[in-house]
Amino acid sequence: MKKYLLMGTLAMASMFTQAGISQVSGAKIQIIEFYGNQFTITLDKPHTSKGCGHPRNNVVAIDTSKEPGATHYSALLAIWVADKSVAMRITDDLCSGDRPTLLNWSAH
């Protein structure tokens, strides 16, 4: 009985640790905005991260005052100008204001 209780507890814990992470693939960057050190990206596709309070589910943010944000914003600007698609992993466990935070991304 204890074995099954432990397994159920571990399964619940792993479910909650991944609850704030979502992904979006094949998205195009629509708008890029700066608010102080916050770099905000609006995508043409929604993600499922909603825990930060922003009313739209197609925005992500990253802090450009430190790494990795200081490096990522110039690459994302180049991808936007080149009109390439991106895939992103996003979390609402860490919020940038009312926007979920970009964890990592790739261009296609």
Secondary structure, 3 states (H helix, E strand, C coil): CHHHHHHHHHHHHHHHHCCCEEEEEEEEEEEEEEECCEEEEEECCCCCCCCCCCCCCCEEEEECCCCCHHHHHHHHHHHHHHCCEEEEEEEEEEEECCEEEEEEEEEC
